[in-house]
Amino acid sequence: MRSHAPAYPVPFWIDRDDAPHVIRLVNMSDERVINLRATLLGSGHLVPLEPLTLEPGRSARLTLIGVESTDSIVVVR
């Protein structure tokens, strides 16, 4: 029988101080996050975010246009 490693913890703290138009993802882990991508599901528009590398302690800014806080979801991969 194989044992499974525990789930990998989500490394982000989400800064919603300027929501719903700006959201910042802060990498709270000790590891680099590679190929970070974000997409928007629902109404509005997410300013394109190139796949990026996010070093520990650094943040990525997600800018949303025409979004109501209750009808859209940002998916981070």
mmCIF file of the N, C-alpha and C atoms, coordinates in Angstrom:
data_MODEL
# 
_entry.id   MODEL 
# 
loop_
_atom_site.group_PDB 
_atom_site.id 
_atom_site.type_symbol 
_atom_site.label_atom_id 
_atom_site.label_alt_id 
_atom_site.label_comp_id 
_atom_site.label_asym_id 
_atom_site.label_entity_id 
_atom_site.label_seq_id 
_atom_site.pdbx_PDB_ins_code 
_atom_site.Cartn_x 
_atom_site.Cartn_y 
_atom_site.Cartn_z 
_atom_site.occupancy 
_atom_site.B_iso_or_equiv 
_atom_site.pdbx_formal_charge 
_atom_site.auth_seq_id 
_atom_site.auth_comp_id 
_atom_site.auth_asym_id 
_atom_site.auth_atom_id 
_atom_site.pdbx_PDB_model_num 
ATOM 1   N N  . MET A 1 1  ? 0.839   -1.170 0.000   1.00 0.00 ? 1  MET A N  1 
ATOM 2   C CA . MET A 1 1  ? 0.000   0.000  0.000   1.00 0.00 ? 1  MET A CA 1 
ATOM 3   C C  . MET A 1 1  ? 0.892   1.244  0.000   1.00 0.00 ? 1  MET A C  1 
ATOM 4   N N  . ARG A 1 2  ? 0.544   2.208  -0.861  1.00 0.00 ? 2  ARG A N  1 
ATOM 5   C CA . ARG A 1 2  ? 1.321   3.443  -0.951  1.00 0.00 ? 2  ARG A CA 1 
ATOM 6   C C  . ARG A 1 2  ? 0.819   4.462  0.065   1.00 0.00 ? 2  ARG A C  1 
ATOM 7   N N  . SER A 1 3  ? 1.757   5.157  0.661   1.00 0.00 ? 3  SER A N  1 
ATOM 8   C CA . SER A 1 3  ? 1.343   6.266  1.523   1.00 0.00 ? 3  SER A CA 1 
ATOM 9   C C  . SER A 1 3  ? 1.394   7.548  0.690   1.00 0.00 ? 3  SER A C  1 
ATOM 10  N N  . HIS A 1 4  ? 0.520   8.451  0.973   1.00 0.00 ? 4  HIS A N  1 
ATOM 11  C CA . HIS A 1 4  ? 0.441   9.703  0.225   1.00 0.00 ? 4  HIS A CA 1 
ATOM 12  C C  . HIS A 1 4  ? 0.968   10.844 1.079   1.00 0.00 ? 4  HIS A C  1 
ATOM 13  N N  . ALA A 1 5  ? 1.678   11.732 0.430   1.00 0.00 ? 5  ALA A N  1 
ATOM 14  C CA . ALA A 1 5  ? 2.162   12.922 1.119   1.00 0.00 ? 5  ALA A CA 1 
ATOM 15  C C  . ALA A 1 5  ? 0.963   13.813 1.458   1.00 0.00 ? 5  ALA A C  1 
ATOM 16  N N  . PRO A 1 6  ? 1.067   14.571 2.522   1.00 0.00 ? 6  PRO A N  1 
ATOM 17  C CA . PRO A 1 6  ? -0.043  15.472 2.851   1.00 0.00 ? 6  PRO A CA 1 
ATOM 18  C C  . PRO A 1 6  ? -0.246  16.497 1.739   1.00 0.00 ? 6  PRO A C  1 
ATOM 19  N N  . ALA A 1 7  ? -1.420  17.071 1.680   1.00 0.00 ? 7  ALA A N  1 
ATOM 20  C CA . ALA A 1 7  ? -1.716  18.084 0.669   1.00 0.00 ? 7  ALA A CA 1 
ATOM 21  C C  . ALA A 1 7  ? -0.752  19.244 0.804   1.00 0.00 ? 7  ALA A C  1 
ATOM 22  N N  . TYR A 1 8  ? -0.395  19.835 -0.322  1.00 0.00 ? 8  TYR A N  1 
ATOM 23  C CA . TYR A 1 8  ? 0.510   20.977 -0.331  1.00 0.00 ? 8  TYR A CA 1 
ATOM 24  C C  . TYR A 1 8  ? -0.263  22.209 0.132   1.00 0.00 ? 8  TYR A C  1 
ATOM 25  N N  . PRO A 1 9  ? 0.221   22.940 1.128   1.00 0.00 ? 9  PRO A N  1 
ATOM 26  C CA . PRO A 1 9  ? -0.525  24.104 1.630   1.00 0.00 ? 9  PRO A CA 1 
ATOM 27  C C  . PRO A 1 9  ? -0.558  25.240 0.602   1.00 0.00 ? 9  PRO A C  1 
ATOM 28  N N  . VAL A 1 10 ? -1.637  25.968 0.577   1.00 0.00 ? 10 VAL A N  1 
ATOM 29  C CA . VAL A 1 10 ? -1.762  27.129 -0.298  1.00 0.00 ? 10 VAL A CA 1 
ATOM 30  C C  . VAL A 1 10 ? -0.832  28.214 0.243   1.00 0.00 ? 10 VAL A C  1 
ATOM 31  N N  . PRO A 1 11 ? 0.101   28.708 -0.592  1.00 0.00 ? 11 PRO A N  1 
ATOM 32  C CA . PRO A 1 11 ? 1.131   29.613 -0.075  1.00 0.00 ? 11 PRO A CA 1 
ATOM 33  C C  . PRO A 1 11 ? 0.752   31.086 -0.050  1.00 0.00 ? 11 PRO A C  1 
ATOM 34  N N  . PHE A 1 12 ? -0.493  31.441 -0.358  1.00 0.00 ? 12 PHE A N  1 
ATOM 35  C CA . PHE A 1 12 ? -0.831  32.847 -0.539  1.00 0.00 ? 12 PHE A CA 1 
ATOM 36  C C  . PHE A 1 12 ? -1.615  33.448 0.616   1.00 0.00 ? 12 PHE A C  1 
ATOM 37  N N  . TRP A 1 13 ? -1.297  34.706 0.882   1.00 0.00 ? 13 TRP A N  1 
ATOM 38  C CA . TRP A 1 13 ? -2.137  35.562 1.701   1.00 0.00 ? 13 TRP A CA 1 
ATOM 39  C C  . TRP A 1 13 ? -2.801  36.499 0.699   1.00 0.00 ? 13 TRP A C  1 
ATOM 40  N N  . ILE A 1 14 ? -4.099  36.706 0.809   1.00 0.00 ? 14 ILE A N  1 
ATOM 41  C CA . ILE A 1 14 ? -4.841  37.529 -0.141  1.00 0.00 ? 14 ILE A CA 1 
ATOM 42  C C  . ILE A 1 14 ? -5.140  38.879 0.508   1.00 0.00 ? 14 ILE A C  1 
ATOM 43  N N  . ASP A 1 15 ? -4.603  39.932 -0.088  1.00 0.00 ? 15 ASP A N  1 
ATOM 44  C CA . ASP A 1 15 ? -4.808  41.297 0.382   1.00 0.00 ? 15 ASP A CA 1 
ATOM 45  C C  . ASP A 1 15 ? -5.987  41.872 -0.401  1.00 0.00 ? 15 ASP A C  1 
ATOM 46  N N  . ARG A 1 16 ? -7.104  42.079 0.294   1.00 0.00 ? 16 ARG A N  1 
ATOM 47  C CA . ARG A 1 16 ? -8.325  42.581 -0.346  1.00 0.00 ? 16 ARG A CA 1 
ATOM 48  C C  . ARG A 1 16 ? -8.594  44.045 0.006   1.00 0.00 ? 16 ARG A C  1 
ATOM 49  N N  . ASP A 1 17 ? -7.600  44.762 0.483   1.00 0.00 ? 17 ASP A N  1 
ATOM 50  C CA . ASP A 1 17 ? -7.808  46.150 0.898   1.00 0.00 ? 17 ASP A CA 1 
ATOM 51  C C  . ASP A 1 17 ? -8.408  47.023 -0.201  1.00 0.00 ? 17 ASP A C  1 
ATOM 52  N N  . ASP A 1 18 ? -8.062  46.776 -1.453  1.00 0.00 ? 18 ASP A N  1 
ATOM 53  C CA . ASP A 1 18 ? -8.567  47.570 -2.575  1.00 0.00 ? 18 ASP A CA 1 
ATOM 54  C C  . ASP A 1 18 ? -9.587  46.819 -3.422  1.00 0.00 ? 18 ASP A C  1 
ATOM 55  N N  . ALA A 1 19 ? -10.126 45.710 -2.901  1.00 0.00 ? 19 ALA A N  1 
ATOM 56  C CA . ALA A 1 19 ? -11.121 44.914 -3.625  1.00 0.00 ? 19 ALA A CA 1 
ATOM 57  C C  . ALA A 1 19 ? -12.404 45.725 -3.784  1.00 0.00 ? 19 ALA A C  1 
ATOM 58  N N  . PRO A 1 20 ? -13.200 45.518 -4.793  1.00 0.00 ? 20 PRO A N  1 
ATOM 59  C CA . PRO A 1 20 ? -13.104 44.410 -5.732  1.00 0.00 ? 20 PRO A CA 1 
ATOM 60  C C  . PRO A 1 20 ? -12.275 44.708 -6.968  1.00 0.00 ? 20 PRO A C  1 
ATOM 61  N N  . HIS A 1 21 ? -11.594 45.865 -7.033  1.00 0.00 ? 21 HIS A N  1 
ATOM 62  C CA . HIS A 1 21 ? -10.890 46.220 -8.262  1.00 0.00 ? 21 HIS A CA 1 
ATOM 63  C C  . HIS A 1 21 ? -9.417  45.830 -8.287  1.00 0.00 ? 21 HIS A C  1 
ATOM 64  N N  . VAL A 1 22 ? -8.805  45.669 -7.125  1.00 0.00 ? 22 VAL A N  1 
ATOM 65  C CA . VAL A 1 22 ? -7.403  45.226 -7.051  1.00 0.00 ? 22 VAL A CA 1 
ATOM 66  C C  . VAL A 1 22 ? -7.299  44.194 -5.930  1.00 0.00 ? 22 VAL A C  1 
ATOM 67  N N  . ILE A 1 23 ? -6.681  43.076 -6.252  1.00 0.00 ? 23 ILE A N  1 
ATOM 68  C CA . ILE A 1 23 ? -6.400  42.036 -5.258  1.00 0.00 ? 23 ILE A CA 1 
ATOM 69  C C  . ILE A 1 23 ? -4.909  41.732 -5.363  1.00 0.00 ? 23 ILE A C  1 
ATOM 70  N N  . ARG A 1 24 ? -4.243  41.610 -4.230  1.00 0.00 ? 24 ARG A N  1 
ATOM 71  C CA . ARG A 1 24 ? -2.820  41.248 -4.237  1.00 0.00 ? 24 ARG A CA 1 
ATOM 72  C C  . ARG A 1 24 ? -2.659  39.864 -3.632  1.00 0.00 ? 24 ARG A C  1 
ATOM 73  N N  . LEU A 1 25 ? -1.885  39.034 -4.302  1.00 0.00 ? 25 LEU A N  1 
ATOM 74  C CA . LEU A 1 25 ? -1.534  37.715 -3.784  1.00 0.00 ? 25 LEU A CA 1 
ATOM 75  C C  . LEU A 1 25 ? -0.111  37.803 -3.266  1.00 0.00 ? 25 LEU A C  1 
ATOM 76  N N  . VAL A 1 26 ? 0.086   37.494 -2.002  1.00 0.00 ? 26 VAL A N  1 
ATOM 77  C CA . VAL A 1 26 ? 1.413   37.555 -1.400  1.00 0.00 ? 26 VAL A CA 1 
ATOM 78  C C  . VAL A 1 26 ? 1.892   36.123 -1.158  1.00 0.00 ? 26 VAL A C  1 
ATOM 79  N N  . ASN A 1 27 ? 3.076   35.802 -1.647  1.00 0.00 ? 27 ASN A N  1 
ATOM 80  C CA . ASN A 1 27 ? 3.658   34.470 -1.448  1.00 0.00 ? 27 ASN A CA 1 
ATOM 81  C C  . ASN A 1 27 ? 4.209   34.401 -0.021  1.00 0.00 ? 27 ASN A C  1 
ATOM 82  N N  . MET A 1 28 ? 3.515   33.682 0.836   1.00 0.00 ? 28 MET A N  1 
ATOM 83  C CA . MET A 1 28 ? 3.900   33.573 2.247   1.00 0.00 ? 28 MET A CA 1 
ATOM 84  C C  . MET A 1 28 ? 4.765   32.348 2.531   1.00 0.00 ? 28 MET A C  1 
ATOM 85  N N  . SER A 1 29 ? 5.094   31.593 1.508   1.00 0.00 ? 29 SER A N  1 
ATOM 86  C CA . SER A 1 29 ? 5.900   30.391 1.718   1.00 0.00 ? 29 SER A CA 1 
ATOM 87  C C  . SER A 1 29 ? 7.385   30.718 1.665   1.00 0.00 ? 29 SER A C  1 
ATOM 88  N N  . ASP A 1 30 ? 8.197   29.712 1.932   1.00 0.00 ? 30 ASP A N  1 
ATOM 89  C CA . ASP A 1 30 ? 9.649   29.843 1.814   1.00 0.00 ? 30 ASP A CA 1 
ATOM 90  C C  . ASP A 1 30 ? 10.133  29.434 0.430   1.00 0.00 ? 30 ASP A C  1 
ATOM 91  N N  . GLU A 1 31 ? 9.197   29.101 -0.456  1.00 0.00 ? 31 GLU A N  1 
ATOM 92  C CA . GLU A 1 31 ? 9.539   28.604 -1.785  1.00 0.00 ? 31 GLU A CA 1 
ATOM 93  C C  . GLU A 1 31 ? 9.071   29.562 -2.872  1.00 0.00 ? 31 GLU A C  1 
ATOM 94  N N  . ARG A 1 32 ? 9.759   29.532 -3.984  1.00 0.00 ? 32 ARG A N  1 
ATOM 95  C CA . ARG A 1 32 ? 9.383   30.286 -5.171  1.00 0.00 ? 32 ARG A CA 1 
ATOM 96  C C  . ARG A 1 32 ? 8.160   29.621 -5.804  1.00 0.00 ? 32 ARG A C  1 
ATOM 97  N N  . VAL A 1 33 ? 7.191   30.430 -6.223  1.00 0.00 ? 33 VAL A N  1 
ATOM 98  C CA . VAL A 1 33 ? 6.031   29.930 -6.971  1.00 0.00 ? 33 VAL A CA 1 
ATOM 99  C C  . VAL A 1 33 ? 6.318   30.194 -8.441  1.00 0.00 ? 33 VAL A C  1 
ATOM 100 N N  . ILE A 1 34 ? 6.260   29.144 -9.246  1.00 0.00 ? 34 ILE A N  1 
ATOM 101 C CA . ILE A 1 34 ? 6.615   29.239 -10.660 1.00 0.00 ? 34 ILE A CA 1 
ATOM 102 C C  . ILE A 1 34 ? 5.360   29.130 -11.524 1.00 0.00 ? 34 ILE A C  1 
ATOM 103 N N  . ASN A 1 35 ? 5.297   29.927 -12.593 1.00 0.00 ? 35 ASN A N  1 
ATOM 104 C CA . ASN A 1 35 ? 4.204   29.912 -13.568 1.00 0.00 ? 35 ASN A CA 1 
ATOM 105 C C  . ASN A 1 35 ? 2.847   30.237 -12.955 1.00 0.00 ? 35 ASN A C  1 
ATOM 106 N N  . LEU A 1 36 ? 2.810   31.225 -12.095 1.00 0.00 ? 36 LEU A N  1 
ATOM 107 C CA . LEU A 1 36 ? 1.556   31.685 -11.519 1.00 0.00 ? 36 LEU A CA 1 
ATOM 108 C C  . LEU A 1 36 ? 0.682   32.259 -12.628 1.00 0.00 ? 36 LEU A C  1 
ATOM 109 N N  . ARG A 1 37 ? -0.586  31.835 -12.648 1.00 0.00 ? 37 ARG A N  1 
ATOM 110 C CA . ARG A 1 37 ? -1.552  32.327 -13.622 1.00 0.00 ? 37 ARG A CA 1 
ATOM 111 C C  . ARG A 1 37 ? -2.860  32.615 -12.900 1.00 0.00 ? 37 ARG A C  1 
ATOM 112 N N  . ALA A 1 38 ? -3.646  33.534 -13.436 1.00 0.00 ? 38 ALA A N  1 
ATOM 113 C CA . ALA A 1 38 ? -4.952  33.843 -12.860 1.00 0.00 ? 38 ALA A CA 1 
ATOM 114 C C  . ALA A 1 38 ? -5.952  34.023 -13.992 1.00 0.00 ? 38 ALA A C  1 
ATOM 115 N N  . THR A 1 39 ? -7.175  33.554 -13.772 1.00 0.00 ? 39 THR A N  1 
ATOM 116 C CA . THR A 1 39 ? -8.267  33.741 -14.719 1.00 0.00 ? 39 THR A CA 1 
ATOM 117 C C  . THR A 1 39 ? -9.503  34.185 -13.942 1.00 0.00 ? 39 THR A C  1 
ATOM 118 N N  . LEU A 1 40 ? -10.421 34.817 -14.642 1.00 0.00 ? 40 LEU A N  1 
ATOM 119 C CA . LEU A 1 40 ? -11.643 35.309 -14.024 1.00 0.00 ? 40 LEU A CA 1 
ATOM 120 C C  . LEU A 1 40 ? -12.828 34.529 -14.563 1.00 0.00 ? 40 LEU A C  1 
ATOM 121 N N  . LEU A 1 41 ? -13.665 34.031 -13.664 1.00 0.00 ? 41 LEU A N  1 
ATOM 122 C CA . LEU A 1 41 ? -14.920 33.381 -14.024 1.00 0.00 ? 41 LEU A CA 1 
ATOM 123 C C  . LEU A 1 41 ? -16.048 34.302 -13.594 1.00 0.00 ? 41 LEU A C  1 
ATOM 124 N N  . GLY A 1 42 ? -16.911 34.644 -14.510 1.00 0.00 ? 42 GLY A N  1 
ATOM 125 C CA . GLY A 1 42 ? -18.014 35.544 -14.190 1.00 0.00 ? 42 GLY A CA 1 
ATOM 126 C C  . GLY A 1 42 ? -17.912 36.821 -15.000 1.00 0.00 ? 42 GLY A C  1 
ATOM 127 N N  . SER A 1 43 ? -18.683 37.827 -14.574 1.00 0.00 ? 43 SER A N  1 
ATOM 128 C CA . SER A 1 43 ? -18.696 39.083 -15.319 1.00 0.00 ? 43 SER A CA 1 
ATOM 129 C C  . SER A 1 43 ? -17.460 39.914 -15.003 1.00 0.00 ? 43 SER A C  1 
ATOM 130 N N  . GLY A 1 44 ? -17.153 40.816 -15.901 1.00 0.00 ? 44 GLY A N  1 
ATOM 131 C CA . GLY A 1 44 ? -16.000 41.675 -15.720 1.00 0.00 ? 44 GLY A CA 1 
ATOM 132 C C  . GLY A 1 44 ? -14.808 41.200 -16.519 1.00 0.00 ? 44 GLY A C  1 
ATOM 133 N N  . HIS A 1 45 ? -13.672 41.814 -16.244 1.00 0.00 ? 45 HIS A N  1 
ATOM 134 C CA . HIS A 1 45 ? -12.451 41.533 -16.997 1.00 0.00 ? 45 HIS A CA 1 
ATOM 135 C C  . HIS A 1 45 ? -11.259 41.562 -16.033 1.00 0.00 ? 45 HIS A C  1 
ATOM 136 N N  . LEU A 1 46 ? -10.369 40.607 -16.182 1.00 0.00 ? 46 LEU A N  1 
ATOM 137 C CA . LEU A 1 46 ? -9.122  40.565 -15.420 1.00 0.00 ? 46 LEU A CA 1 
ATOM 138 C C  . LEU A 1 46 ? -8.009  41.026 -16.348 1.00 0.00 ? 46 LEU A C  1 
ATOM 139 N N  . VAL A 1 47 ? -7.304  42.073 -15.954 1.00 0.00 ? 47 VAL A N  1 
ATOM 140 C CA . VAL A 1 47 ? -6.174  42.532 -16.762 1.00 0.00 ? 47 VAL A CA 1 
ATOM 141 C C  . VAL A 1 47 ? -5.206  41.361 -16.888 1.00 0.00 ? 47 VAL A C  1 
ATOM 142 N N  . PRO A 1 48 ? -4.800  41.025 -18.122 1.00 0.00 ? 48 PRO A N  1 
ATOM 143 C CA . PRO A 1 48 ? -3.961  39.841 -18.308 1.00 0.00 ? 48 PRO A CA 1 
ATOM 144 C C  . PRO A 1 48 ? -2.712  39.849 -17.422 1.00 0.00 ? 48 PRO A C  1 
ATOM 145 N N  . LEU A 1 49 ? -2.435  38.693 -16.862 1.00 0.00 ? 49 LEU A N  1 
ATOM 146 C CA . LEU A 1 49 ? -1.268  38.490 -16.014 1.00 0.00 ? 49 LEU A CA 1 
ATOM 147 C C  . LEU A 1 49 ? -0.399  37.452 -16.700 1.00 0.00 ? 49 LEU A C  1 
ATOM 148 N N  . GLU A 1 50 ? 0.766   37.869 -17.137 1.00 0.00 ? 50 GLU A N  1 
ATOM 149 C CA . GLU A 1 50 ? 1.692   36.916 -17.754 1.00 0.00 ? 50 GLU A CA 1 
ATOM 150 C C  . GLU A 1 50 ? 2.058   35.859 -16.720 1.00 0.00 ? 50 GLU A C  1 
ATOM 151 N N  . PRO A 1 51 ? 2.232   34.614 -17.137 1.00 0.00 ? 51 PRO A N  1 
ATOM 152 C CA . PRO A 1 51 ? 2.724   33.629 -16.160 1.00 0.00 ? 51 PRO A CA 1 
ATOM 153 C C  . PRO A 1 51 ? 3.996   34.179 -15.529 1.00 0.00 ? 51 PRO A C  1 
ATOM 154 N N  . LEU A 1 52 ? 4.040   34.169 -14.231 1.00 0.00 ? 52 LEU A N  1 
ATOM 155 C CA . LEU A 1 52 ? 5.201   34.765 -13.577 1.00 0.00 ? 52 LEU A CA 1 
ATOM 156 C C  . LEU A 1 52 ? 5.721   33.894 -12.451 1.00 0.00 ? 52 LEU A C  1 
ATOM 157 N N  . THR A 1 53 ? 6.903   34.222 -12.012 1.00 0.00 ? 53 THR A N  1 
ATOM 158 C CA . THR A 1 53 ? 7.518   33.581 -10.860 1.00 0.00 ? 53 THR A CA 1 
ATOM 159 C C  . THR A 1 53 ? 7.405   34.552 -9.697  1.00 0.00 ? 53 THR A C  1 
ATOM 160 N N  . LEU A 1 54 ? 6.964   34.038 -8.559  1.00 0.00 ? 54 LEU A N  1 
ATOM 161 C CA . LEU A 1 54 ? 6.759   34.887 -7.392  1.00 0.00 ? 54 LEU A CA 1 
ATOM 162 C C  . LEU A 1 54 ? 7.657   34.393 -6.271  1.00 0.00 ? 54 LEU A C  1 
ATOM 163 N N  . GLU A 1 55 ? 8.641   35.203 -5.927  1.00 0.00 ? 55 GLU A N  1 
ATOM 164 C CA . GLU A 1 55 ? 9.596   34.857 -4.877  1.00 0.00 ? 55 GLU A CA 1 
ATOM 165 C C  . GLU A 1 55 ? 8.924   34.942 -3.499  1.00 0.00 ? 55 GLU A C  1 
ATOM 166 N N  . PRO A 1 56 ? 9.481   34.273 -2.493  1.00 0.00 ? 56 PRO A N  1 
ATOM 167 C CA . PRO A 1 56 ? 8.926   34.369 -1.136  1.00 0.00 ? 56 PRO A CA 1 
ATOM 168 C C  . PRO A 1 56 ? 8.823   35.823 -0.677  1.00 0.00 ? 56 PRO A C  1 
ATOM 169 N N  . GLY A 1 57 ? 7.673   36.174 -0.099  1.00 0.00 ? 57 GLY A N  1 
ATOM 170 C CA . GLY A 1 57 ? 7.456   37.514 0.398   1.00 0.00 ? 57 GLY A CA 1 
ATOM 171 C C  . GLY A 1 57 ? 7.023   38.531 -0.639  1.00 0.00 ? 57 GLY A C  1 
ATOM 172 N N  . ARG A 1 58 ? 7.072   38.180 -1.914  1.00 0.00 ? 58 ARG A N  1 
ATOM 173 C CA . ARG A 1 58 ? 6.696   39.103 -2.991  1.00 0.00 ? 58 ARG A CA 1 
ATOM 174 C C  . ARG A 1 58 ? 5.212   38.967 -3.294  1.00 0.00 ? 58 ARG A C  1 
ATOM 175 N N  . SER A 1 59 ? 4.652   39.971 -3.978  1.00 0.00 ? 59 SER A N  1 
ATOM 176 C CA . SER A 1 59 ? 3.224   39.935 -4.295  1.00 0.00 ? 59 SER A CA 1 
ATOM 177 C C  . SER A 1 59 ? 2.977   40.133 -5.781  1.00 0.00 ? 59 SER A C  1 
ATOM 178 N N  . ALA A 1 60 ? 1.807   39.672 -6.208  1.00 0.00 ? 60 ALA A N  1 
ATOM 179 C CA . ALA A 1 60 ? 1.334   39.878 -7.575  1.00 0.00 ? 60 ALA A CA 1 
ATOM 180 C C  . ALA A 1 60 ? 0.033   40.664 -7.475  1.00 0.00 ? 60 ALA A C  1 
ATOM 181 N N  . ARG A 1 61 ? -0.108  41.655 -8.309  1.00 0.00 ? 61 ARG A N  1 
ATOM 182 C CA . ARG A 1 61 ? -1.302  42.508 -8.312  1.00 0.00 ? 61 ARG A CA 1 
ATOM 183 C C  . ARG A 1 61 ? -2.250  42.026 -9.404  1.00 0.00 ? 61 ARG A C  1 
ATOM 184 N N  . LEU A 1 62 ? -3.490  41.741 -9.017  1.00 0.00 ? 62 LEU A N  1 
ATOM 185 C CA . LEU A 1 62 ? -4.531  41.363 -9.962  1.00 0.00 ? 62 LEU A CA 1 
ATOM 186 C C  . LEU A 1 62 ? -5.490  42.535 -10.070 1.00 0.00 ? 62 LEU A C  1 
ATOM 187 N N  . THR A 1 63 ? -5.659  43.065 -11.295 1.00 0.00 ? 63 THR A N  1 
ATOM 188 C CA . THR A 1 63 ? -6.530  44.210 -11.516 1.00 0.00 ? 63 THR A CA 1 
ATOM 189 C C  . THR A 1 63 ? -7.795  43.748 -12.223 1.00 0.00 ? 63 THR A C  1 
ATOM 190 N N  . LEU A 1 64 ? -8.944  44.068 -11.628 1.00 0.00 ? 64 LEU A N  1 
ATOM 191 C CA . LEU A 1 64 ? -10.244 43.649 -12.141 1.00 0.00 ? 64 LEU A CA 1 
ATOM 192 C C  . LEU A 1 64 ? -11.029 44.869 -12.594 1.00 0.00 ? 64 LEU A C  1 
ATOM 193 N N  . ILE A 1 65 ? -11.675 44.752 -13.750 1.00 0.00 ? 65 ILE A N  1 
ATOM 194 C CA . ILE A 1 65 ? -12.443 45.855 -14.317 1.00 0.00 ? 65 ILE A CA 1 
ATOM 195 C C  . ILE A 1 65 ? -13.890 45.402 -14.489 1.00 0.00 ? 65 ILE A C  1 
ATOM 196 N N  . GLY A 1 66 ? -14.831 46.229 -14.049 1.00 0.00 ? 66 GLY A N  1 
ATOM 197 C CA . GLY A 1 66 ? -16.248 45.932 -14.222 1.00 0.00 ? 66 GLY A CA 1 
ATOM 198 C C  . GLY A 1 66 ? -16.723 44.731 -13.431 1.00 0.00 ? 66 GLY A C  1 
ATOM 199 N N  . VAL A 1 67 ? -16.139 44.499 -12.278 1.00 0.00 ? 67 VAL A N  1 
ATOM 200 C CA . VAL A 1 67 ? -16.471 43.326 -11.472 1.00 0.00 ? 67 VAL A CA 1 
ATOM 201 C C  . VAL A 1 67 ? -17.261 43.754 -10.245 1.00 0.00 ? 67 VAL A C  1 
ATOM 202 N N  . GLU A 1 68 ? -18.354 43.049 -10.001 1.00 0.00 ? 68 GLU A N  1 
ATOM 203 C CA . GLU A 1 68 ? -19.074 43.197 -8.743  1.00 0.00 ? 68 GLU A CA 1 
ATOM 204 C C  . GLU A 1 68 ? -18.544 42.115 -7.819  1.00 0.00 ? 68 GLU A C  1 
ATOM 205 N N  . SER A 1 69 ? -18.368 42.420 -6.565  1.00 0.00 ? 69 SER A N  1 
ATOM 206 C CA . SER A 1 69 ? -17.689 41.512 -5.644  1.00 0.00 ? 69 SER A CA 1 
ATOM 207 C C  . SER A 1 69 ? -18.398 40.176 -5.449  1.00 0.00 ? 69 SER A C  1 
ATOM 208 N N  . THR A 1 70 ? -19.682 40.078 -5.788  1.00 0.00 ? 70 THR A N  1 
ATOM 209 C CA . THR A 1 70 ? -20.416 38.843 -5.493  1.00 0.00 ? 70 THR A CA 1 
ATOM 210 C C  . THR A 1 70 ? -20.671 37.955 -6.696  1.00 0.00 ? 70 THR A C  1 
ATOM 211 N N  . ASP A 1 71 ? -20.314 38.408 -7.898  1.00 0.00 ? 71 ASP A N  1 
ATOM 212 C CA . ASP A 1 71 ? -20.692 37.588 -9.057  1.00 0.00 ? 71 ASP A CA 1 
ATOM 213 C C  . ASP A 1 71 ? -19.519 37.037 -9.871  1.00 0.00 ? 71 ASP A C  1 
ATOM 214 N N  . SER A 1 72 ? -18.296 37.165 -9.405  1.00 0.00 ? 72 SER A N  1 
ATOM 215 C CA . SER A 1 72 ? -17.132 36.679 -10.131 1.00 0.00 ? 72 SER A CA 1 
ATOM 216 C C  . SER A 1 72 ? -16.155 35.989 -9.196  1.00 0.00 ? 72 SER A C  1 
ATOM 217 N N  . ILE A 1 73 ? -15.354 35.101 -9.779  1.00 0.00 ? 73 ILE A N  1 
ATOM 218 C CA . ILE A 1 73 ? -14.367 34.345 -9.019  1.00 0.00 ? 73 ILE A CA 1 
ATOM 219 C C  . ILE A 1 73 ? -13.037 34.417 -9.749  1.00 0.00 ? 73 ILE A C  1 
ATOM 220 N N  . VAL A 1 74 ? -11.964 34.704 -9.013  1.00 0.00 ? 74 VAL A N  1 
ATOM 221 C CA . VAL A 1 74 ? -10.618 34.664 -9.585  1.00 0.00 ? 74 VAL A CA 1 
ATOM 222 C C  . VAL A 1 74 ? -10.038 33.286 -9.252  1.00 0.00 ? 74 VAL A C  1 
ATOM 223 N N  . VAL A 1 75 ? -9.560  32.597 -10.290 1.00 0.00 ? 75 VAL A N  1 
ATOM 224 C CA . VAL A 1 75 ? -8.941  31.287 -10.130 1.00 0.00 ? 75 VAL A CA 1 
ATOM 225 C C  . VAL A 1 75 ? -7.440  31.451 -10.285 1.00 0.00 ? 75 VAL A C  1 
ATOM 226 N N  . VAL A 1 76 ? -6.692  31.009 -9.296  1.00 0.00 ? 76 VAL A N  1 
ATOM 227 C CA . VAL A 1 76 ? -5.225  31.114 -9.314  1.00 0.00 ? 76 VAL A CA 1 
ATOM 228 C C  . VAL A 1 76 ? -4.661  29.718 -9.500  1.00 0.00 ? 76 VAL A C  1 
ATOM 229 N N  . ARG A 1 77 ? -3.737  29.593 -10.448 1.00 0.00 ? 77 ARG A N  1 
ATOM 230 C CA . ARG A 1 77 ? -3.096  28.301 -10.719 1.00 0.00 ? 77 ARG A CA 1 
ATOM 231 C C  . ARG A 1 77 ? -1.592  28.468 -10.644 1.00 0.00 ? 77 ARG A C  1 
# 
